[in-house]
């Protein structure tokens, strides 16, 4: 009888994500959230993002060379031989998606949470759409759980827009049908329910998750925080639904 290798204490999680200079989103927020929830975080940076205060906070986006991304993931996997979970944030270019797809194939990480950052403010639409399609075809099917926001849920589900809870439920089901075992489709306060509302779907269980809304506007970095919290909780052994519930409470507490 063979024994199962014990997980490191605390569990190790890897964020494959962009650097967001203000510290309010991206890999910086991922590491803060990992630490808060008692897991050890390491990172592979995919791009450098700085918001331009002189141009409506458009994103100044500089991709990291794919070989450098490969080397970062290789280093993390070599130093930490038992990475419990991976959170994937902004990828941004087709070559980045290719190198991350290859790393997921090579290392076979047991849990992958995809926060599918699609078109960001300031990107040119046509090239961004090509990246969105690559993300859908190459990374989404490898995810254990995907956490799209309202715009991303509509894009991935192939619908024009989502304006109701029922439409968000339908989008979650459509995304699940594309190969994502667990979907947490995020609306936050955007559907006018007076709550921060998300929909969880795993092919069997459909749950509407709500907490009191803090204000009426979307908060920069809330999505990164939620996906990072989901990743941390899954690394600690929570079920996907348990991880989603805890993550929503973490975000609400962070904003409040």
N, C-alpha and C positions, 0 to 999 in steps of 0.2 A: 504494500500500500504506500503510495507516494503522498508526501505532505504538500499542502498548498503553501507557497512562499508567503510570509507575513508581509503586510503592507508596512511601509515606513511610518513612523509616528513622529511628527504629523505627516499626513499624506502629502505627496509632491504633485503640484499641478503646473501645467505649462500654458502660458498665454502666447498665442501666435497672433500678434495684433500690431496696430500702428502706435507710434508715440504721438501723444497730443500734448503740445507744449504747456498749455495752461494747467495741466494736472487734473482737469475736470472730466476727462474721458480717456478712452484708449488704454494702453498698457499700464499707464500710471494708476488709473482707477482700478484696473484689474488687480494689481499688486496690493493696493490698499484693502480691497475687499477680501482677497485671499487671507491677508494677515488678520483682518477682523474676525474671520470665520475659522481661524485656527488651522489653516493649511499653509504649506510652504510653496511660494510661487517663484517660478523662473520664467524668462521671456525670450521670445524670438521676434525682433522688431521687423515689420514688413514695410513700413513707410514712416516718414516724418511729416506730421501735419502741424501747421501753425495757422491759426485763424487770423485773418487780416482785419484789424479794427478800422482801417481806413477804407474798406470796401465791403461793408455790410457783413463782416466776419465770414467771407468766403474762405474756403479751405485752400491754403497753399500746400500742395501735395508733392512730396518728393519720394519716389519709390526707392526702397533698398535693393541693391543688386541681388538677383536670385541666388547666386552662389553664396553670398553672405547670409541670406536667410537659411539656406541649406546648412551652412556651417554652424549657425546658432542652434538650430534644432538638433543637429548632430551632437553638439557640445552638451546640450541639456540632457539628451537621451543617454549620453555616455557617462556624465557625472551622476545623474539620478537614474539608476538602472530600473526603477519601478515607478514610472510616472502614472499616477492613478487616473488623471483626467486631463484633457486638453480643451482650452477655450480658444476658438478661432474668431477673431474680430475682423477689422478692415484688412482686405487683401489688395484690392485696387487696380491690379493689372493682370493681364492674361499670363505673363511669365511667372508672376508670383503665385497665381492659382496653380500653375503646372508644378512648381517646385513643392508647394504644400501638399498637393495631391500625391506626389511621389513620396514625400515623407510619411504621409498617413499609410501608404501602401507598405513602405519599408518597416516602419516601427510598430504598426498595428496597435496603437494605443487603445486601451480597453474602453474608454469613454471619450467621446468627442462632442462638445457643445458648439454649435455654429450660431453666432450672432451675425446674420447675413447682411452686413453693411453694403447697401447698394449705392445708388447715385447719391453722392454727397454734394453739399452746396458749393457751387463754383466749377463742378466738372462739366465737360462737354458731353452732350447727351448721347451721341452716336457711339463713341468709344466706350462710354460708361455702360450702355446697353449691351455691348458685346461682352464686357466683363461680367455683367449680371448673368448673361446666358451661360458663360463658362462656370460661374459659381454654382448655378443651378444643376448643371450636368456633371460636374466633376467633384464638387465638395459636398453638396447636399446629400447625395446618397450614402456618404460615408459618416454622416452625423448620427450620434445617438439621440440628440435633442437639438431642435432648432428654435430660435427665439426671435422671430421677425417682428418689427414694429408694424404699424397700420399700413404705411405705404409699402413696405417690403412684403407684408402678407398679401396685399392686393396684387403686387407684381408677380410674386411666386405662384399665386393661385390663378393668375391669368384673368383677373377682373379689373374693371375700370377704377372702382373705388369701393370702399367699405364704409357704410354709414349707419349700420345697425349691429346689434349684438348677434342677431341671426345670421347676418352676412359674414361676420367674423367667425362664427362657428363653421359655416360652410367653407370659408377659406382655410381654416385649420384642417378640415377634412381633406380638402384638395391638396394641400401641402403634404399631408401624411401619405396620400396616394402616390406622391412622387418619390417616396422612398425614405422619408424621415420617420423613424419609429415613434418619436415623441415630439409634439409641437406645442410651444407656448406662444400663441399669437397675442401680441401686446397692443392694447388700445390706450391704456392709461386713462387720462381724463377726456380723451378726444371724442367719445361718443355721446357726451352730454348726459351721462347717467348719474352724475354727482359723486361717482366713485372712480377709483383707478381700477380699471377692469381689463382682465386678460382672459383668454380662453385656452385651456389645456385639453389636448386630445392625443390619445395613444392607440387609436384603432378600436378601443372598447369603451374607455371612460371618457366622457365629455364633461368637463367641469368649467363653470364660469367662476373665476376667482376675483374677488373684489375686496378692496380695502378703502377706507375713507380717502377721498381725493385731497391733496394738499395743493390748493390753487386750481387753476383751469388751464395752465400752459404746460406744454412738454418741457421737461427739465434736461438740460445738456448733461450727458453722461449717465442718465438714469438707466438707459438700455444696457450700457456696458456694465454697470453695477449689477443689474439683475442677472445678466448672463454669467458674470463672474461668480455671483453667489450661487447660482444653479450648479456651476462647475464644482465649486468647493463642496457643496452639500452632496453631490453625487460621488465625489472622491471619498467622502467620509462614510458612504454606504447608504445614503438616503435613496428612496425610490424617486423616479422622475416627478411624480405628483408632489411628494413631500418636499423635494428640492424646490419646486416652483412656489409652493406656499411659503416656505421659509424665505426665499429670495424676494417675494413681494413685500414681506414684512421688513426685510432689511432695507429695501429701497424706500419704503414709506418712512421708516425711522431716519434714514439718511437725509431725506428731503425736509422732514418735519423739524 
